[in-house]
């Protein structure tokens, strides 16, 4: 199949780094320089080729086209296959393969669910790069990272969505020789984290089915969240199977094995249930609670103090524990003496079977009139 079907803009997607990396993998070696911006490559039984070091050449697309033809002839491959390899040589490529496709096509609404689910999956993992949580509120940082991904070319024989990272630069170990890939770009950290999280989900699902009630207990440490479970469930609502795999950029090798992780429609109910449990136990941010102080505990030589607030959570009466800084704790002590109500703000979550307010702040002590209105 001729590469001309792709057009000039598609040819420009192939970077000089990808061309040189592909040539070295195929048996060529750099032999010398050609003019100012190119190199000569030779190989035993292979034709001499010239590879540019920059895409800022007037005829760069034509150069790429000629090289693809040379690579295809030398390797006895189709040009489309060579092109597909080139555009993933310097990018990590995430492939989502779904079942129930008809001659490589799917119904429009199902295709929308697949694309949305794929994007939500990336957003969930992007959120987990900085902090592990049960539930994430997607912020601008995660959105910006995911916005740099691109949809790759479709593949024959089934329906596959390919998600391509931006170009991943080669490692520079000489800068930090004692650290494992310290300069890894955020896209590589995301794809690595994605496969880690999906592997944990796959294992935890199987262990839960076999009776292990604690299989998901520490899953959030690996990037698993309600957001990720929801993304998988969205895709499985339209397809019987989902296979996820990653092809690592060849210019930055990854020691993780290439493997495919499969989910089936029968996994969906459990994923829904796990997402619900995560939400129930996840801290609710920026919550205000009002009530009476029940318990005061302050240790010697410590400025902070712990209180227990008698309040309402989800319209039910509960005790909520909070560790207050000195000034707030002193106000709570005074309110307890006067039997006055206080208002606390913070992130509400569970610690075991008990409620706790994280990052608490005492906003104010209510007067009797305000307390009557609040009740």
C-alpha positions, 0 to 999 in steps of 0.5 A: 500500500502506498504511503502517498495515501497519508499526505504531507501533514501525516509525513511530518508526524515522523520525527528525525529521532524516529528515523534514525532510531528505526534505521539503527534497529533495522541494521544501518549505522551512522557513517558520517555527516552530509552537509549541515543538517543530515547524516549518512547511514550504511549497513551490510547489504543495505542501500546508503541512506541520508537521514536529516537531524531536523525537520526544518527543511523545505523538503522534509516530507519528501525525504520522509517519504523516500526513507519509508520506501527504502525501509519498506523495500529493505525489510520486505514490508508494506509502507503503511506498516513502516509508517506505523512503526515510525510514528511510535518509535519515539512515542509511547503508544497505548492500544485499546482493542475492543470486541464485537467489531464488525469488519473493523468498525463499531456503532457510533455511540459505542465508539464515543463511549470508547473514546470518552472512556479512554480519555477518562482513563488517562485523566484518572492516571494523570491525577494519580501522578502527584498523589494517591486518592480514592477519588479525584477532582480533575484539575488543569494540570491533569487536563493539560497532560492528557491534551497532549495525547493524539489519536493514532492510525486505526489498524486492520482486523479489529477496532483499535484506538491508539493513543500516542504520547508526544515525542519522548526524548532519549535518556541522558544518563550521564547527567544523573548516572546513579538514578534510574531514568531521573529525567523521564518525561511525564508522558512516560511516567503516565504510561508506566503508571497506567499499566501498573494500575491496570495490572493491579485492577486485573489482579484485584478483580480475580482475587476478589472473585476468589474470596479475598475481601482485601484485594483492593485495600492498597490499590490506590497506591498504584493509581487505582481510583473510582475515576479509573474504575468508572472509565473501564466501566464506561467502555465495558458498557458497550463492548464485551472485552477490552484489551489494553497494551503499551508499546514503549518508545524504542528510543527510551527502553522500558524494562517492563514487559510488554503485556496485554491486560484484558477486562470483560463485561462480567468485570463491570459490576465489580468495578462499579461496586469498587468505585462506589466504595471508594467514593464513600470512603474518600475525603469530601473536600471543603466541607463545613460541619457545625456541632457541639464539642464532645471530647477534648484531648491535649498531650503535654509538650504538644501545641495541637489538640484533638476534639470530637465534634457531635454533628450530622454527616449525610443527614445522620448524627455522627462523631467526627474527630479533628486535630486542631492547631493551638489557636483553634483548639483553645477556641474549641475548649472555650466553646466546650465550656460555654456549651456553644456550637462551633463550625469546622471546615476541612476534608471529611473522610473515614479512618476505619469505621470512624469519621475524621476531618482532615486539614481542619480549621475552626471557622467560628463559634456560633452565638445562641441565636445562630445556633438556633437558626442552624438547628 
